[in-house]
Amino acid sequence: MSEHVVVVVVTFGSADVVPGLVASLGPGMGEVPWHLVVADNASTDDTLAVVRRVAPDATVLDLPDNRGYAAGINAAVAAAPPHSAVLVLNPDVRLQPECVPTLLAAMRRTRAGIVVPRLQDARGELIHSMRREPTVLRTLGDAFLGATRAGRRPLLGEVVTDPRAYEHEQDVDWAEGSTQLVDAECWQTCGAWDEGYFLYSEETEFHLRAGDRGLAVRYVPSAGAVHLEGASATSTRLWPLLVANRWRLFRARHGAAHSAAFWAALLAREGSRAVLGHVTCRRAARVLLRPSLMRAPRGPEWLDAVSASA
């Protein structure tokens, strides 16, 4: 099959950011043939109308309810025309010119299953997007050294924070998932994204699953994109979900004793910041201490329950 990329975007209340994304697709895709598929998770604003206005040729899925990010991706790929790769984008991403041709060339040259670009934020600052596999020691390093200092030491940090590392193309355990090109064969080998995560850790699980099957995640600094970024770190509603899903993912990949140690490390991380006055971390620590919430399926109802219990 000749190259044809399906661009997958999952929206939810994204009316303000979608036009900028769509405007960046032409320059970002270059000469690579592509088709846009947007899966909307029951937005309550005018996201769908905006999408249809700025991208009249796109395939648009009006999903009946908010089933989560992974479910939206799976629905979009299922509705896509034949393709050689899937470009998964957050709606607040802006591709830089020739981003996708550069990623695609690196994918074919290295036979990586997933390739990701160098990311910048809205101010032009480097986003530390490369990640190492979560471990107990790395979570403790984050708790007691801070993510930036711990990240300079591979054994102690999950986030790669040495700016020099971002100058070189390399394989990584996983990467921030706002902009990622997935080979169609990788998708077929790994299967669909795990919809049990609803939001957060779904890209971690998929990337680690690809690695389990011998398919590399490749960071390509010669390709670029801007990620405006959301507010999970400051959201008392979303941060507990991020923390709970980190625990869910670790537990799915490790035994009971190891998972208990990881839970304790997460609690130390959130608890130490709660003592310093971080409201988001205080709420996350409370969730970690409530078995009923940790066992419950994640979704809008779970978020409501966390908010009600604050």
N, C-alpha and C positions, 0 to 999 in steps of 0.2 A: 504494500500500500504506500502511495506517495504521502508526504506529510500533510496532515490536516488536523488542526488543533481545535478542540472544543473548549471554549472559555466558560467556566462555571462560576457563577456568582450567587450567593445566598443573601437575600435581603430581609431586613426586618426594621421598619421605621427608618429607611435609608434614603428618603427622598432628597435630602440636602446634599448627599455625597455621591449619588449614582451618576449625575451628569459629568462630574469631573473624571470619574473612572472611565466612562464610555468615551469621552473625548481623548483619553490617553491610549485607547486600544489601537487605533490606526497606526500611530507612530511606534508604539511598543511592539506590535506584531510584525511590522515591516512587510516583507513579501510573503510571509507564511500564510497560507489559506486558513481561515478560522470562522467559527460560528459561535455566537453568544447564546448561552442558555441561562436564564435567570429563574431561580426558584425563590418565591416570596413566602416567608413563614407567617402568613396572616397578618401583614402590617395593618395598623389602624390609621396610618396617615395616607398620603396620596402617592406612595412609592410606586405602585403598579402603573398609575397614570403617567408618572414621570418616566418610568422605564419604557413604556410604549411610545412615548413622545420622542425620547432621545435615541432609542434603539428600535426603530420600527421593524427591522428584519430579524430581531431576536426571537428565540423561542421562550415564552414566558409561562411559568407554571404558577398558578394561583392556588397554593396549598390551603386546605381547609382549616388547618390549625398550626400552631407553632410546635413542630416536632423536634426542633433542635437543628444545629448546624450540620452535623453529620448526615442527618436524615435529608436535609435540603440538598446536600452534595450528591447523595445517592440518587435522589429523585431526578436531579438535573442530568446526571450521567446516563441514567436509564432512558431519558427522553432525548438524548443527543443523537445526531446523525453519526455515521461511521467516522472514526477518528484514529489518529496514531498517537495522540497524547492529550491529556486533560490539564488545562491551566486553571487551577483553583485560586480565586482572588477574593479577598474581602472587598466590600463595596467602597471602603475608604482608602483603597490603593490607587496609586497613579504610576503607570508604567513609564519608564524612561525609554527614549527612542532605541529601537533594535534590541530591546530586552529579551524578547522571546526567541528571535533567531539565534542570539548568543547562547541562551539556555539550551535550545534544541541542539545546536552544534556540539555543546559540551556533553549533552546526554548521549548523542550518537557516538562521540569519540570515546567516552569512558564507559559506555554501556550502563550508566547509573540508572536506577529505577526512578529516582526523584531528584530534581535539580532546583536549587533556590538561588535568588540573586542577592547582591549586597543591598541592604535596606537603609534608608534614611528616614528621619522623621520630618515633620512639616517645617522645622527650622534648619534642615539640612544636616543635622547631627547623625552620626552613625548609630544605628540600632544594633545592639548586641543580640543578633538573631541565631547564632550557632549555639547548640546545646549538647551537653553530654548526658548519658543515660542517668536517670535519678538513682541515687544510692543513699544509704543511711548516712555515710560520712559526708557526702556532699550537702545533704540537708542540714546536718549539724554545722558544717562549715558556713553555710548561709546564715544559720541562727547566731553563731558566735563571732564570725568575722565580718559578716555582711556580704551580699552577693558580689559586689564589685571586687573586693579584696580576695574572697575565696575563689572567684572565677578565674583568677590569674594562675591558679594551681590546679592542674587537671584532676588530682585526687580529691580536692576539697570543694570544687565549685561546679555546679551544673551549667550555669551560663558562662560562655566563653567571653571574657571581658578584656582580654589583652588586645588593644587596637591593631597591633602588628599581625595578629592572626587573620584579620579580615582583609589583608592584602594578598593572600595566597589562596588559590583554588585547592580544595581539599574535601575529603569525605568527613562527614560528621554523624553522630548518633541520631540526632534529629534536629529540626530547625523550626523557628517561628513560622507558623503556617499561613500567614496572610497572602503570600505569593509563592506558589509552588507549581512546578510542571511535573506531571506524573506520566510516565510512559504507559501506553495502553496495555502492554504486556505485563508490566508491574501490577497494574490494576487487576488484570485477570488472574495473576498469580496470587495476589494478596486477598482479593475479594473486596467487598464493599466496606466502607467505613463503619465503625462500631457506633450504632445509634444510641447505645446506652449512656453515652457521656453527655448528651444534650448540648453542652457548651464547655469548652476547655478540656485539654488532654486528648481530644480526638485525633489531632495531628500527631501528637507524641505516640499514641498507640499505633497509628498507621505506619509511621516511619520506623518504629522499632519492629513492627511486624515485618516490614520490608527487609530490614536488616537480618531478622531471623531467617529469612529465605534467601539470603545472599545477595540482596539488591541494595546497592549503596544509595545513600542520600549525599548529594554532591553540592557543595557551596561554590558558586561561580561569581567572583567579585567583578568580573568584566561586564556583567549584566546588572542593571540597576532598577530600583523601584522606590517609590516613596510610600510609606505607610503613615497615615495621619494618626493612627492608633486610637483605641477606645479608652475607657476609664475604669477598667476592672480593678486596678490597684487602689483606686480611691472610692470604689463603690461598696458600701456595706451590704448590698444585695448580692453582688456578683463575686466578690472576693471569697466568701465562704464556699461557693460552688467550685471555684478554681482549686481551693485547698482540698475539698472533699474528693474531687475527681483525681487529684494527684494520688491520694490514698487508694482510691478504687483501682487505678491503673497499676500501682505497685503491688497491691494485693493479688491482682490477676496474674502477675508474672512471678511471684515469689511465694515461698512457704509461709506458714502461720507465724513461726518465731521471727523470721526476718521481717515480715510485715508488721509485727507488733513493735519491733525496734524502729521501723520507719515511722509508724504512727507516733511513737514517743518523740522522735526527732522533729516531726512536723509540729507537735504540740509545743516543744521547746522553742521552735522558731516563732510560732504565732504568739505563744505566751510571753516571750521576752519582749516582743514589740508591743504587745498589749500593755505591759507594765510601763512602757515608754509613752503610752497615750494614744496608740494607733487604734482607732475605733474599728476599722475593718478587721484587724488581727484579733481584737477581743471577740468579735462576733464569730470569726473562724475558729478560735479556740473553744468557744462554747459549743459549736457544731461538732468538733472533734470529740468532745466529752459527752455527746448525746448519741448513744448507740442506735436509737430509733431513727434519727436523721441520717446517720452514716449508712444504715442498711437500706433506707428508703430509695426508690427510684428517683433519679434527678429529673427535674422538669419545672415548668411554671408553678405547679402546685408546691413543689419542694422549696422554691424560692419564696413563695408566699408564706410557707410554714416557718422558714428561717426568719423572715421579716417580722412575723407575728410573735415569735418567741424572744425577740430582742428586748 
